[in-house]
Amino acid sequence: MPPNEFEYNSLPTTPPKPRAKEAMGMVDESIRPTDDDVLFDPGGTTSNHPGNIHFRQKASELRPWYEQPNTSKDEKQSIAALLVESVTCEGHRFLERGEDGRWQEVTGKGARKKASHALKRKSSRGVNQ
């Protein structure tokens, strides 16, 4: 057989079997938060995390636009999406703890909902969070 000719007999007859965890969608891809990620963890334990502080600063910049009396619901959703995009376009993530205690990425509607809450929220000390 010439060296460039493909040998069909060398192909496996059946596709390789996925590993058991992969087949069940349970591949362990542990997510480790970085200082740039925005963390959502009940109880306020993440409020001093650098990524959360930066996120609140961005939210406070957009809040006046969000709170305008004539801002429609659609516009508010767009502002929340803009806030999410301002985080994700820099390569940062929104993370929350799953039921198993591991960090999971929050995307799409979930991230926009978190952003909407941040845009509505003000500190009880009178300083925007």
C-alpha positions as CSV (number, residue, x, y, z in Angstrom):
1,M,0.0,0.0,0.0
2,P,1.3,3.5,-0.8
3,P,2.4,5.6,2.3
4,N,-0.4,8.2,1.7
5,E,-3.2,5.8,1.3
6,F,-5.6,5.6,4.3
7,E,-5.9,2.1,5.8
8,Y,-9.6,1.5,6.6
9,N,-8.9,-1.6,8.6
10,S,-7.1,0.4,11.2
11,L,-10.3,2.2,12.3
12,P,-12.1,0.9,15.4
13,T,-15.3,-0.9,14.6
14,T,-17.2,0.7,17.5
15,P,-16.8,4.2,18.9
16,P,-15.0,4.4,22.3
17,K,-17.3,4.1,25.3
18,P,-17.5,7.3,27.4
19,R,-16.3,7.1,30.9
20,A,-19.2,6.4,33.3
21,K,-19.2,9.9,34.8
22,E,-19.1,11.5,31.4
23,A,-22.0,9.4,30.2
24,M,-24.0,10.7,33.1
25,G,-23.1,14.3,32.7
26,M,-21.1,14.3,35.9
27,V,-17.6,15.2,34.6
28,D,-15.7,16.8,37.5
29,E,-14.8,20.2,36.2
30,S,-14.2,21.9,39.5
31,I,-14.6,25.6,39.3
32,R,-12.3,27.7,41.4
33,P,-13.4,31.3,41.9
34,T,-10.9,34.0,41.1
35,D,-10.7,37.5,42.6
36,D,-12.4,38.8,39.4
37,D,-15.5,36.5,39.6
38,V,-18.8,37.7,41.1
39,L,-19.8,35.3,43.8
40,F,-23.3,34.7,45.0
41,D,-23.5,32.9,48.4
42,P,-26.3,33.2,50.8
43,G,-25.6,35.1,54.0
44,G,-23.5,37.9,52.6
45,T,-20.2,36.0,53.1
46,T,-19.0,37.2,49.7
47,S,-19.7,40.9,50.0
48,N,-16.0,41.8,50.5
49,H,-14.8,39.6,47.6
50,P,-12.9,41.8,45.1
51,G,-15.1,40.7,42.2
52,N,-18.3,41.6,44.1
53,I,-17.0,45.0,45.1
54,H,-16.1,45.8,41.4
55,F,-19.5,44.4,40.3
56,R,-21.4,46.7,42.8
57,Q,-19.3,49.7,41.6
58,K,-20.4,48.9,38.0
59,A,-24.0,48.5,39.2
60,S,-23.9,51.9,41.0
61,E,-22.8,53.5,37.8
62,L,-25.8,52.2,35.9
63,R,-28.3,52.6,38.7
64,P,-29.3,56.2,37.9
65,W,-30.3,55.1,34.4
66,Y,-32.1,52.0,35.8
67,E,-34.0,54.0,38.4
68,Q,-35.3,56.7,36.0
69,P,-39.1,56.9,36.3
70,N,-39.6,56.6,32.5
71,T,-37.3,53.6,32.2
72,S,-39.4,50.7,30.8
73,K,-39.3,47.1,31.9
74,D,-37.6,46.2,28.6
75,E,-35.0,48.9,29.1
76,K,-34.3,47.7,32.7
77,Q,-33.7,44.2,31.3
78,S,-31.3,45.7,28.8
79,I,-29.5,47.6,31.5
80,A,-29.2,44.4,33.5
81,A,-27.9,42.5,30.5
82,L,-25.3,45.3,29.9
83,L,-24.1,44.9,33.5
84,V,-23.7,41.2,33.0
85,E,-21.9,41.8,29.7
86,S,-19.6,44.3,31.4
87,V,-18.4,41.5,33.7
88,T,-18.4,38.6,31.2
89,C,-16.7,40.5,28.3
90,E,-13.7,40.9,30.6
91,G,-13.6,37.1,31.0
92,H,-15.0,37.1,34.5
93,R,-17.9,34.8,35.7
94,F,-20.9,34.8,37.9
95,L,-20.7,31.9,40.3
96,E,-22.9,30.4,43.0
97,R,-22.7,27.4,45.2
98,G,-24.7,24.4,44.1
99,E,-26.6,22.1,46.4
100,D,-23.4,19.9,46.5
101,G,-21.4,22.9,47.8
102,R,-19.4,23.3,44.6
103,W,-19.2,26.5,42.6
104,Q,-21.3,26.6,39.5
105,E,-21.4,29.3,36.8
106,V,-24.6,31.3,36.5
107,T,-25.4,32.4,32.9
108,G,-28.2,33.8,30.9
109,K,-31.4,34.7,32.7
110,G,-29.9,33.7,36.0
111,A,-27.1,36.2,35.7
112,R,-29.4,38.9,34.5
113,K,-31.7,38.3,37.5
114,K,-28.8,38.7,39.8
115,A,-27.7,41.9,38.0
116,S,-31.3,43.3,38.3
117,H,-31.2,42.8,42.0
118,A,-27.9,44.6,42.3
119,L,-29.3,47.5,40.3
120,K,-32.2,47.8,42.7
121,R,-30.2,47.4,45.8
122,K,-28.9,50.2,48.0
123,S,-27.0,49.9,51.2
124,S,-28.9,50.6,54.5
125,R,-26.0,53.0,55.3
126,G,-27.1,55.2,52.5
127,V,-24.1,54.2,50.2
128,N,-24.8,52.3,47.0
129,Q,-23.7,48.7,47.2
